[in-house]
Amino acid sequence: MNTGWATKTGAVPGFLTALFTSTSAVCVTGLVVVDTGTYWSSFGQVVILLLIQLGGLGIMTSATLFSILLGRQIGFKERLMIRESLNQVNVAGVVRLVRYVVLFTVVTEVFFALVLTLRLSQDITGVKSLWYGVFHAVSAFNNAGFDLFGDFRSITNYVADPVVTFGIALPVIIGGLGFSVISEIVGRRKWRRFTLHAKLAMLTTALLLVAGTIVFLALEYHNAMNGLPLPVKMQTAFFQSVAPRTAGFNTVDINALFPTTLFFLCLLMFIGGSPGSTAGGVKTTTFALLGLSVSSLVSGRAEAVVFGRRVPLAQVFKAMTIFFLALSWISLAVLVLLIFEHKSFLELLFETFSAFSTVGLSTGVTPDLTPVGRIVIILTMFVGRLGPLTVAFALAQRRRAVLRYPEEQIMVG
């Protein structure tokens, strides 16, 4: 991407600028150090879009797709890797699931691209409206948050437009649910036939959307949304409860929000979307499982129980590990940023949460980061997209335990 063809001025972008942008695109984050619409040329924007699509589908899904197109046989080892990348339990049917994922992705993106193109054609003429429709549909479905409207303003000009607002919010929600959940919704259709994972992912997503809408509306009613009609305020509050769940688009100026609201958005960003989706964060089911575990402990139960099912203790440990590693990395990243950057604590905290959860929302500090700060955010996006547990497994030397030691209690709390 480090070529003059990629910029509108023809100048060769700096190495860190190119690396930051490509990492943000592959990790479907949306944080940028230069404005996508005004800095990058059509060629550069196409490259960014391709990276977003590959990053959203995932490396293994993309590689499997190419193998299928070339007529190659998918071996057992590859199927195991596909299973892990799509967060599946069984190996059986993973190749068929990849075909479904690709088909569903194409159909969804084409549909919302047409919706956005028809609306944007009223403001943008010619082929440009089609390109804007395609780019933002792909960016939204993959929860990337890149936009082409220029001047870092995202879609704030369309705050009162329901077609653009919901034309972006709906693919964000669909992409953030996860492909396995979508396949169950389409295939099984009835609540009682859904797996525990699908039920928990859908219920947690719904609760977060409702809670996020209510809280944002209450906090910003007389601030960032002051002067807007009530229906537009409700629409805006809903959109801003969707966007922090790793999408990165915004219809209001993030800098205009109260510090309380920014911190609340950090919490939404940290939770993120569902496993096996285009979204980031620690994931809705991780958050839900930890909440269920706390509830079970308080009520005196030894195991987490939901919808008449017990959750294995190993999964509770995994959720706790993901939560702990995520907070540990974010704490370390913020500490380093505070040392090298002359910005407020909340600004750097917000930026770090946004990077780790692959969201893309920003208070505007990203373009002003020092080289050290940019590298920290690049690494944070990378860790957030791969998952802290995956990175920890890759760095650690795992050994199977051959001894079982005596048990002894310690005091906690």
C-alpha positions as a Markdown table, in Angstrom:
| # | Residue | x | y | z |
|---|---|---|---|---|
| 1 | Met | 0.0 | 0.0 | 0.0 |
| 2 | Asn | 3.1 | 2.2 | 0.3 |
| 3 | Thr | 2.8 | 3.8 | -3.1 |
| 4 | Gly | 1.9 | 7.2 | -4.6 |
| 5 | Trp | -0.9 | 5.6 | -6.5 |
| 6 | Ala | -2.8 | 5.2 | -3.3 |
| 7 | Thr | -3.0 | 8.9 | -2.4 |
| 8 | Lys | -4.9 | 11.7 | -4.1 |
| 9 | Thr | -1.8 | 14.0 | -4.2 |
| 10 | Gly | 0.4 | 11.3 | -5.6 |
| 11 | Ala | 2.8 | 11.6 | -2.6 |
| 12 | Val | 4.1 | 8.4 | -1.1 |
| 13 | Pro | 2.5 | 8.0 | 2.4 |
| 14 | Gly | 4.8 | 7.4 | 5.3 |
| 15 | Phe | 5.5 | 3.8 | 6.4 |
| 16 | Leu | 3.6 | 4.2 | 9.7 |
| 17 | Thr | 0.6 | 5.9 | 8.0 |
| 18 | Ala | 0.4 | 3.0 | 5.5 |
| 19 | Leu | 0.9 | 0.4 | 8.3 |
| 20 | Phe | -1.6 | 2.0 | 10.6 |
| 21 | Thr | -4.3 | 2.2 | 7.8 |
| 22 | Ser | -3.8 | -1.3 | 6.6 |
| 23 | Thr | -3.8 | -2.8 | 10.1 |
| 24 | Ser | -7.0 | -0.8 | 10.9 |
| 25 | Ala | -8.6 | -2.2 | 7.7 |
| 26 | Val | -7.5 | -5.8 | 8.2 |
| 27 | Cys | -8.5 | -5.7 | 11.8 |
| 28 | Val | -11.8 | -4.0 | 10.7 |
| 29 | Thr | -11.3 | -1.2 | 13.2 |
| 30 | Gly | -11.7 | 2.1 | 11.5 |
| 31 | Leu | -9.2 | 4.2 | 13.4 |
| 32 | Val | -7.3 | 6.4 | 11.0 |
| 33 | Val | -4.4 | 8.8 | 11.1 |
| 34 | Val | -5.5 | 10.4 | 7.8 |
| 35 | Asp | -9.0 | 11.0 | 6.5 |
| 36 | Thr | -10.0 | 8.1 | 4.2 |
| 37 | Gly | -12.2 | 10.1 | 1.9 |
| 38 | Thr | -9.8 | 13.0 | 1.3 |
| 39 | Tyr | -6.3 | 11.5 | 1.6 |
| 40 | Trp | -6.6 | 8.2 | -0.3 |
| 41 | Ser | -7.2 | 7.9 | -4.0 |
| 42 | Ser | -9.7 | 5.6 | -5.6 |
| 43 | Phe | -7.0 | 3.0 | -5.8 |
| 44 | Gly | -6.2 | 3.4 | -2.2 |
| 45 | Gln | -9.8 | 3.2 | -1.2 |
| 46 | Val | -10.3 | 0.0 | -3.2 |
| 47 | Val | -7.3 | -1.6 | -1.4 |
| 48 | Ile | -8.7 | -0.5 | 2.0 |
| 49 | Leu | -12.1 | -2.1 | 1.0 |
| 50 | Leu | -10.5 | -5.4 | 0.0 |
| 51 | Leu | -8.5 | -5.5 | 3.3 |
| 52 | Ile | -11.8 | -4.8 | 5.2 |
| 53 | Gln | -13.5 | -7.7 | 3.4 |
| 54 | Leu | -10.7 | -10.1 | 3.9 |
| 55 | Gly | -10.4 | -9.1 | 7.6 |
| 56 | Gly | -14.1 | -9.4 | 8.1 |
| 57 | Leu | -14.3 | -12.8 | 6.6 |
| 58 | Gly | -11.2 | -14.0 | 8.4 |
| 59 | Ile | -8.0 | -15.4 | 7.1 |
| 60 | Met | -9.1 | -19.0 | 7.2 |
| 61 | Thr | -12.5 | -18.3 | 5.6 |
| 62 | Ser | -10.8 | -16.3 | 2.8 |
| 63 | Ala | -8.2 | -19.0 | 2.3 |
| 64 | Thr | -10.8 | -21.7 | 2.2 |
| 65 | Leu | -12.9 | -19.7 | -0.3 |
| 66 | Phe | -9.9 | -19.5 | -2.6 |
| 67 | Ser | -9.2 | -23.2 | -2.2 |
| 68 | Ile | -12.8 | -24.0 | -3.1 |
| 69 | Leu | -12.6 | -21.8 | -6.2 |
| 70 | Leu | -9.4 | -23.5 | -7.3 |
| 71 | Gly | -10.9 | -26.9 | -6.8 |
| 72 | Arg | -8.5 | -28.0 | -4.0 |
| 73 | Gln | -9.4 | -30.5 | -1.4 |
| 74 | Ile | -9.8 | -29.2 | 2.2 |
| 75 | Gly | -7.8 | -31.4 | 4.5 |
| 76 | Phe | -8.6 | -32.3 | 8.2 |
| 77 | Lys | -5.9 | -29.9 | 9.5 |
| 78 | Glu | -7.4 | -27.0 | 7.5 |
| 79 | Arg | -10.9 | -28.0 | 8.8 |
| 80 | Leu | -9.7 | -27.8 | 12.4 |
| 81 | Met | -8.3 | -24.3 | 11.8 |
| 82 | Ile | -11.6 | -23.3 | 10.1 |
| 83 | Arg | -13.5 | -24.6 | 13.1 |
| 84 | Glu | -11.4 | -22.5 | 15.5 |
| 85 | Ser | -11.6 | -19.4 | 13.3 |
| 86 | Leu | -15.4 | -19.7 | 13.2 |
| 87 | Asn | -15.8 | -20.6 | 16.8 |
| 88 | Gln | -17.4 | -23.9 | 16.0 |
| 89 | Val | -17.6 | -27.0 | 18.3 |
| 90 | Asn | -17.5 | -29.7 | 15.6 |
| 91 | Val | -15.4 | -30.2 | 12.5 |
| 92 | Ala | -18.3 | -31.6 | 10.6 |
| 93 | Gly | -19.9 | -29.2 | 8.2 |
| 94 | Val | -17.3 | -26.4 | 8.5 |
| 95 | Val | -16.6 | -26.2 | 4.8 |
| 96 | Arg | -20.3 | -26.0 | 4.1 |
| 97 | Leu | -20.6 | -23.2 | 6.7 |
| 98 | Val | -17.8 | -21.3 | 4.9 |
| 99 | Arg | -19.8 | -21.4 | 1.7 |
| 100 | Tyr | -22.9 | -20.2 | 3.6 |
| 101 | Val | -20.8 | -17.4 | 5.3 |
| 102 | Val | -19.5 | -16.2 | 1.9 |
| 103 | Leu | -22.9 | -16.4 | 0.2 |
| 104 | Phe | -24.7 | -14.6 | 3.1 |
| 105 | Thr | -22.0 | -11.9 | 3.2 |
| 106 | Val | -22.4 | -11.2 | -0.5 |
| 107 | Val | -26.2 | -11.1 | -0.4 |
| 108 | Thr | -26.3 | -8.9 | 2.7 |
| 109 | Glu | -23.7 | -6.5 | 1.4 |
| 110 | Val | -25.3 | -6.2 | -2.1 |
| 111 | Phe | -28.7 | -5.5 | -0.5 |
| 112 | Phe | -27.5 | -2.7 | 1.8 |
| 113 | Ala | -25.2 | -1.3 | -1.0 |
| 114 | Leu | -28.3 | -0.9 | -3.2 |
| 115 | Val | -30.3 | 0.7 | -0.3 |
| 116 | Leu | -27.5 | 3.2 | 0.4 |
| 117 | Thr | -26.8 | 3.9 | -3.3 |
| 118 | Leu | -30.4 | 4.8 | -4.0 |
| 119 | Arg | -30.4 | 7.2 | -1.0 |
| 120 | Leu | -27.0 | 8.7 | -1.6 |
| 121 | Ser | -27.7 | 9.2 | -5.3 |
| 122 | Gln | -29.9 | 12.1 | -4.3 |
| 123 | Asp | -26.8 | 13.9 | -2.9 |
| 124 | Ile | -23.9 | 12.3 | -4.9 |
| 125 | Thr | -24.1 | 12.0 | -8.7 |
| 126 | Gly | -22.9 | 9.3 | -11.1 |
| 127 | Val | -20.8 | 6.3 | -10.3 |
| 128 | Lys | -19.6 | 7.9 | -7.1 |
| 129 | Ser | -22.9 | 7.2 | -5.4 |
| 130 | Leu | -22.6 | 3.5 | -6.3 |
| 131 | Trp | -19.1 | 3.4 | -4.9 |
| 132 | Tyr | -20.2 | 5.2 | -1.7 |
| 133 | Gly | -23.0 | 2.7 | -1.3 |
| 134 | Val | -20.8 | -0.3 | -1.8 |
| 135 | Phe | -18.0 | 1.0 | 0.4 |
| 136 | His | -20.2 | 1.9 | 3.3 |
| 137 | Ala | -22.3 | -1.3 | 3.1 |
| 138 | Val | -19.1 | -3.5 | 3.2 |
| 139 | Ser | -17.6 | -1.3 | 5.9 |
| 140 | Ala | -20.8 | -1.6 | 8.0 |
| 141 | Phe | -21.4 | -5.3 | 7.6 |
| 142 | Asn | -17.8 | -6.0 | 8.6 |
| 143 | Asn | -18.0 | -3.6 | 11.5 |
| 144 | Ala | -15.1 | -1.6 | 10.2 |
| 145 | Gly | -16.3 | 2.0 | 10.5 |
| 146 | Phe | -14.3 | 3.4 | 7.6 |
| 147 | Asp | -16.2 | 6.2 | 5.7 |
| 148 | Leu | -15.6 | 8.3 | 2.6 |
| 149 | Phe | -17.5 | 11.5 | 3.6 |
| 150 | Gly | -14.3 | 13.4 | 4.5 |
| 151 | Asp | -13.0 | 15.6 | 7.3 |
| 152 | Phe | -13.3 | 12.9 | 9.9 |
| 153 | Arg | -17.1 | 13.6 | 10.2 |
| 154 | Ser | -18.3 | 10.0 | 9.6 |
| 155 | Ile | -22.1 | 10.2 | 8.9 |
| 156 | Thr | -22.9 | 13.2 | 11.1 |
| 157 | Asn | -24.5 | 15.0 | 8.1 |
| 158 | Tyr | -27.2 | 12.2 | 8.0 |
| 159 | Val | -28.1 | 12.2 | 11.7 |
| 160 | Ala | -31.8 | 12.8 | 10.9 |
| 161 | Asp | -31.9 | 10.5 | 7.8 |
| 162 | Pro | -33.5 | 7.1 | 8.7 |
| 163 | Val | -32.4 | 5.4 | 5.5 |
| 164 | Val | -28.7 | 6.1 | 6.0 |
| 165 | Thr | -28.9 | 5.6 | 9.7 |
| 166 | Phe | -30.7 | 2.2 | 9.6 |
| 167 | Gly | -29.0 | 1.3 | 6.3 |
| 168 | Ile | -25.7 | 1.2 | 8.3 |
| 169 | Ala | -27.0 | 0.2 | 11.7 |
| 170 | Leu | -28.7 | -3.0 | 10.5 |
| 171 | Pro | -25.8 | -4.6 | 8.7 |
| 172 | Val | -23.6 | -3.7 | 11.7 |
| 173 | Ile | -26.0 | -5.6 | 14.0 |
| 174 | Ile | -26.2 | -8.5 | 11.6 |
| 175 | Gly | -22.5 | -8.7 | 11.1 |
| 176 | Gly | -22.0 | -8.5 | 14.9 |
| 177 | Leu | -24.3 | -11.4 | 15.7 |
| 178 | Gly | -22.0 | -14.0 | 14.2 |
| 179 | Phe | -22.5 | -16.3 | 11.3 |
| 180 | Ser | -23.4 | -19.3 | 13.4 |
| 181 | Val | -26.2 | -17.4 | 15.1 |
| 182 | Ile | -27.5 | -16.1 | 11.7 |
| 183 | Ser | -27.5 | -19.6 | 10.3 |
| 184 | Glu | -29.6 | -20.8 | 13.3 |
| 185 | Ile | -32.0 | -17.9 | 12.9 |
| 186 | Val | -32.5 | -18.7 | 9.2 |
| 187 | Gly | -32.5 | -22.5 | 9.6 |
| 188 | Arg | -34.2 | -23.2 | 12.9 |
| 189 | Arg | -36.4 | -20.1 | 13.2 |
| 190 | Lys | -38.0 | -21.2 | 16.5 |
| 191 | Trp | -36.6 | -20.0 | 19.9 |
| 192 | Arg | -36.9 | -23.5 | 21.5 |
| 193 | Arg | -34.7 | -25.0 | 18.7 |
| 194 | Phe | -31.9 | -22.6 | 19.1 |
| 195 | Thr | -28.6 | -23.6 | 20.8 |
| 196 | Leu | -27.7 | -22.1 | 24.1 |
| 197 | His | -25.0 | -20.0 | 22.4 |
| 198 | Ala | -27.5 | -18.5 | 20.0 |
| 199 | Lys | -30.0 | -17.7 | 22.7 |
| 200 | Leu | -27.4 | -16.1 | 24.9 |
| 201 | Ala | -25.9 | -14.1 | 22.0 |
| 202 | Met | -29.2 | -12.8 | 20.8 |
| 203 | Leu | -30.6 | -12.0 | 24.3 |
| 204 | Thr | -27.4 | -10.2 | 25.4 |
| 205 | Thr | -27.3 | -8.2 | 22.1 |
| 206 | Ala | -30.9 | -7.1 | 22.5 |
| 207 | Leu | -30.4 | -6.1 | 26.2 |
| 208 | Leu | -27.3 | -4.1 | 25.3 |
| 209 | Leu | -29.0 | -2.3 | 22.4 |
| 210 | Val | -32.0 | -1.3 | 24.6 |
| 211 | Ala | -29.9 | -0.3 | 27.6 |
| 212 | Gly | -27.4 | 1.6 | 25.4 |
| 213 | Thr | -30.2 | 3.5 | 23.7 |
| 214 | Ile | -31.9 | 4.5 | 27.0 |
| 215 | Val | -28.6 | 5.5 | 28.7 |
| 216 | Phe | -27.3 | 7.5 | 25.7 |
| 217 | Leu | -30.7 | 9.2 | 25.3 |
| 218 | Ala | -30.7 | 10.2 | 29.0 |
| 219 | Leu | -27.1 | 11.4 | 29.2 |
| 220 | Glu | -27.1 | 13.4 | 25.9 |
| 221 | Tyr | -30.7 | 14.5 | 25.6 |
| 222 | His | -29.8 | 18.2 | 26.4 |
| 223 | Asn | -26.2 | 18.0 | 25.2 |
| 224 | Ala | -25.0 | 16.5 | 21.9 |
| 225 | Met | -28.6 | 15.9 | 20.7 |
| 226 | Asn | -29.9 | 19.3 | 21.9 |
| 227 | Gly | -32.2 | 20.9 | 19.3 |
| 228 | Leu | -33.1 | 17.6 | 17.5 |
| 229 | Pro | -36.7 | 16.5 | 17.4 |
| 230 | Leu | -37.6 | 13.6 | 19.7 |
| 231 | Pro | -37.9 | 11.0 | 17.0 |
| 232 | Val | -34.4 | 11.9 | 15.7 |
| 233 | Lys | -33.0 | 11.9 | 19.2 |
| 234 | Met | -34.3 | 8.3 | 19.7 |
| 235 | Gln | -32.9 | 7.3 | 16.3 |
| 236 | Thr | -29.6 | 8.9 | 17.2 |
| 237 | Ala | -29.5 | 7.2 | 20.6 |
| 238 | Phe | -30.2 | 3.8 | 19.0 |
| 239 | Phe | -27.5 | 4.3 | 16.4 |
| 240 | Gln | -25.0 | 5.3 | 19.1 |
| 241 | Ser | -25.8 | 2.2 | 21.1 |
| 242 | Val | -25.1 | 0.1 | 17.9 |
| 243 | Ala | -21.9 | 1.8 | 16.8 |
| 244 | Pro | -19.8 | 1.3 | 19.9 |
| 245 | Arg | -20.4 | -2.4 | 19.5 |
| 246 | Thr | -17.4 | -2.3 | 17.2 |
| 247 | Ala | -18.8 | -0.4 | 14.2 |
| 248 | Gly | -17.1 | 3.0 | 14.5 |
| 249 | Phe | -19.6 | 5.1 | 12.7 |
| 250 | Asn | -21.1 | 8.1 | 14.5 |
| 251 | Thr | -24.0 | 10.5 | 13.8 |
| 252 | Val | -23.0 | 13.0 | 16.6 |
| 253 | Asp | -19.7 | 14.6 | 17.3 |
| 254 | Ile | -17.8 | 12.4 | 19.7 |
| 255 | Asn | -15.9 | 15.4 | 21.1 |
| 256 | Ala | -19.2 | 16.9 | 22.1 |
| 257 | Leu | -20.2 | 14.1 | 24.5 |
| 258 | Phe | -20.0 | 14.3 | 28.2 |
| 259 | Pro | -17.1 | 12.4 | 29.9 |
| 260 | Thr | -19.8 | 10.2 | 31.5 |
| 261 | Thr | -21.0 | 9.2 | 28.1 |
| 262 | Leu | -17.5 | 8.6 | 26.8 |
| 263 | Phe | -16.9 | 6.2 | 29.7 |
| 264 | Phe | -20.2 | 4.4 | 29.1 |
| 265 | Leu | -19.3 | 4.0 | 25.4 |
| 266 | Cys | -16.0 | 2.5 | 26.6 |
| 267 | Leu | -18.0 | -0.2 | 28.4 |
| 268 | Leu | -20.1 | -0.9 | 25.3 |
| 269 | Met | -16.9 | -1.1 | 23.2 |
| 270 | Phe | -15.3 | -3.5 | 25.6 |
| 271 | Ile | -18.2 | -5.9 | 25.5 |
| 272 | Gly | -18.4 | -5.8 | 21.7 |
| 273 | Gly | -20.2 | -8.2 | 19.5 |
| 274 | Ser | -20.7 | -12.0 | 19.4 |
| 275 | Pro | -18.1 | -14.8 | 18.8 |
| 276 | Gly | -17.6 | -15.9 | 15.2 |
| 277 | Ser | -18.7 | -12.5 | 13.9 |
| 278 | Thr | -17.0 | -9.5 | 12.3 |
| 279 | Ala | -17.1 | -7.7 | 15.6 |
| 280 | Gly | -14.5 | -7.3 | 18.3 |
| 281 | Gly | -14.5 | -6.8 | 22.1 |
| 282 | Val | -14.5 | -9.6 | 24.7 |
| 283 | Lys | -17.8 | -10.7 | 23.1 |
| 284 | Thr | -21.4 | -10.7 | 24.4 |
| 285 | Thr | -21.4 | -14.3 | 25.5 |
| 286 | Thr | -18.2 | -13.8 | 27.6 |
| 287 | Phe | -19.8 | -10.9 | 29.3 |
| 288 | Ala | -23.0 | -12.8 | 29.8 |
| 289 | Leu | -21.3 | -15.9 | 31.2 |
| 290 | Leu | -19.3 | -13.9 | 33.7 |
| 291 | Gly | -22.6 | -12.2 | 34.8 |
| 292 | Leu | -24.3 | -15.6 | 35.2 |
| 293 | Ser | -21.3 | -16.9 | 37.1 |
| 294 | Val | -21.5 | -14.0 | 39.6 |
| 295 | Ser | -25.2 | -14.5 | 39.9 |
| 296 | Ser | -24.8 | -18.3 | 40.6 |
| 297 | Leu | -22.1 | -17.7 | 43.2 |
| 298 | Val | -24.2 | -15.1 | 45.0 |
| 299 | Ser | -27.2 | -17.4 | 45.0 |
| 300 | Gly | -25.2 | -20.3 | 46.3 |
| 301 | Arg | -25.1 | -22.4 | 43.1 |
| 302 | Ala | -21.8 | -24.1 | 42.2 |
| 303 | Glu | -22.4 | -23.8 | 38.4 |
| 304 | Ala | -23.7 | -21.2 | 36.0 |
| 305 | Val | -27.2 | -22.1 | 34.8 |
| 306 | Val | -29.2 | -20.4 | 32.0 |
| 307 | Phe | -32.2 | -21.5 | 30.0 |
| 308 | Gly | -32.3 | -24.8 | 31.9 |
| 309 | Arg | -28.7 | -25.7 | 30.9 |
| 310 | Arg | -25.5 | -25.9 | 32.9 |
| 311 | Val | -22.4 | -24.2 | 31.5 |
| 312 | Pro | -19.1 | -26.2 | 31.9 |
| 313 | Leu | -16.7 | -24.8 | 34.4 |
| 314 | Ala | -13.9 | -24.8 | 31.8 |
| 315 | Gln | -15.9 | -22.2 | 29.8 |
| 316 | Val | -16.3 | -20.0 | 32.8 |
| 317 | Phe | -12.5 | -20.1 | 33.4 |
| 318 | Lys | -12.0 | -19.3 | 29.7 |
| 319 | Ala | -14.3 | -16.3 | 29.9 |
| 320 | Met | -12.5 | -15.1 | 33.1 |
| 321 | Thr | -9.1 | -15.4 | 31.4 |
| 322 | Ile | -10.3 | -13.5 | 28.3 |
| 323 | Phe | -11.7 | -10.7 | 30.5 |
| 324 | Phe | -8.5 | -10.5 | 32.6 |
| 325 | Leu | -6.1 | -10.6 | 29.7 |
| 326 | Ala | -8.1 | -7.9 | 27.9 |
| 327 | Leu | -8.1 | -5.5 | 30.8 |
| 328 | Ser | -4.4 | -6.2 | 31.4 |
| 329 | Trp | -3.5 | -5.3 | 27.8 |
| 330 | Ile | -5.7 | -2.2 | 27.8 |
| 331 | Ser | -4.1 | -1.1 | 31.1 |
| 332 | Leu | -0.6 | -1.6 | 29.8 |
| 333 | Ala | -1.4 | 0.2 | 26.5 |
| 334 | Val | -3.0 | 3.2 | 28.3 |
| 335 | Leu | 0.0 | 3.4 | 30.7 |
| 336 | Val | 2.5 | 3.6 | 27.7 |
| 337 | Leu | 0.3 | 6.1 | 25.9 |
| 338 | Leu | 0.2 | 8.3 | 29.1 |
| 339 | Ile | 4.0 | 8.3 | 29.2 |
| 340 | Phe | 4.5 | 9.4 | 25.5 |
| 341 | Glu | 1.3 | 11.3 | 24.6 |
| 342 | His | 0.3 | 14.7 | 25.9 |
| 343 | Lys | -3.4 | 13.9 | 26.0 |
| 344 | Ser | -6.0 | 13.5 | 28.7 |
| 345 | Phe | -6.5 | 10.2 | 30.5 |
| 346 | Leu | -10.0 | 9.8 | 29.2 |
| 347 | Glu | -9.1 | 10.5 | 25.6 |
| 348 | Leu | -6.3 | 7.9 | 25.6 |
| 349 | Leu | -8.5 | 5.4 | 27.5 |
| 350 | Phe | -11.3 | 5.9 | 24.9 |
| 351 | Glu | -8.8 | 5.5 | 22.0 |
| 352 | Thr | -7.4 | 2.3 | 23.5 |
| 353 | Phe | -10.8 | 0.7 | 24.2 |
| 354 | Ser | -11.7 | 1.6 | 20.6 |
| 355 | Ala | -8.6 | 0.0 | 19.2 |
| 356 | Phe | -8.7 | -3.1 | 21.3 |
| 357 | Ser | -12.4 | -3.7 | 20.5 |
| 358 | Thr | -11.8 | -2.9 | 16.8 |
| 359 | Val | -14.4 | -0.1 | 17.0 |
| 360 | Gly | -13.0 | 2.9 | 15.3 |
| 361 | Leu | -14.7 | 5.7 | 17.3 |
| 362 | Ser | -12.3 | 8.4 | 18.2 |
| 363 | Thr | -12.1 | 11.7 | 20.1 |
| 364 | Gly | -9.8 | 12.9 | 17.4 |
| 365 | Val | -6.4 | 12.2 | 19.0 |
| 366 | Thr | -5.3 | 9.4 | 16.6 |
| 367 | Pro | -3.9 | 11.7 | 13.9 |
| 368 | Asp | -1.8 | 13.5 | 16.6 |
| 369 | Leu | -0.2 | 10.4 | 18.1 |
| 370 | Thr | 3.6 | 10.1 | 18.2 |
| 371 | Pro | 5.2 | 7.2 | 16.4 |
| 372 | Val | 5.3 | 5.3 | 19.7 |
| 373 | Gly | 1.6 | 6.0 | 20.3 |
| 374 | Arg | 0.7 | 4.8 | 16.8 |
| 375 | Ile | 2.7 | 1.5 | 17.3 |
| 376 | Val | 0.9 | 0.9 | 20.6 |
| 377 | Ile | -2.5 | 1.4 | 18.9 |
| 378 | Ile | -1.5 | -0.8 | 16.0 |
| 379 | Leu | -0.5 | -3.6 | 18.4 |
| 380 | Thr | -3.7 | -3.1 | 20.3 |
| 381 | Met | -5.8 | -3.4 | 17.2 |
| 382 | Phe | -3.9 | -6.6 | 16.3 |
| 383 | Val | -4.3 | -8.1 | 19.7 |
| 384 | Gly | -8.0 | -7.1 | 19.9 |
| 385 | Arg | -8.7 | -8.7 | 16.5 |
| 386 | Leu | -6.9 | -12.0 | 17.1 |
| 387 | Gly | -8.2 | -12.1 | 20.7 |
| 388 | Pro | -6.0 | -11.8 | 23.8 |
| 389 | Leu | -6.3 | -15.5 | 24.6 |
| 390 | Thr | -5.2 | -16.5 | 21.1 |
| 391 | Val | -2.1 | -14.2 | 21.4 |
| 392 | Ala | -1.4 | -15.7 | 24.9 |
| 393 | Phe | -1.6 | -19.2 | 23.5 |
| 394 | Ala | 0.7 | -18.3 | 20.7 |
| 395 | Leu | 3.3 | -16.8 | 23.0 |
| 396 | Ala | 3.2 | -19.4 | 25.8 |
| 397 | Gln | 4.6 | -22.9 | 25.7 |
| 398 | Arg | 1.6 | -25.1 | 26.5 |
| 399 | Arg | 2.2 | -28.4 | 28.2 |
| 400 | Arg | -0.3 | -31.0 | 29.2 |
| 401 | Ala | -0.5 | -31.4 | 33.0 |
| 402 | Val | 0.8 | -34.8 | 34.1 |
| 403 | Leu | 0.5 | -34.2 | 37.9 |
| 404 | Arg | -2.6 | -33.4 | 40.0 |
| 405 | Tyr | -1.5 | -31.5 | 43.1 |
| 406 | Pro | -3.2 | -31.5 | 46.5 |
| 407 | Glu | -6.0 | -29.0 | 46.9 |
| 408 | Glu | -5.8 | -26.2 | 49.5 |
| 409 | Gln | -8.0 | -23.1 | 49.9 |
| 410 | Ile | -6.9 | -19.5 | 50.0 |
| 411 | Met | -8.7 | -16.4 | 51.2 |
| 412 | Val | -10.2 | -14.2 | 48.5 |
| 413 | Gly | -12.3 | -11.0 | 48.6 |
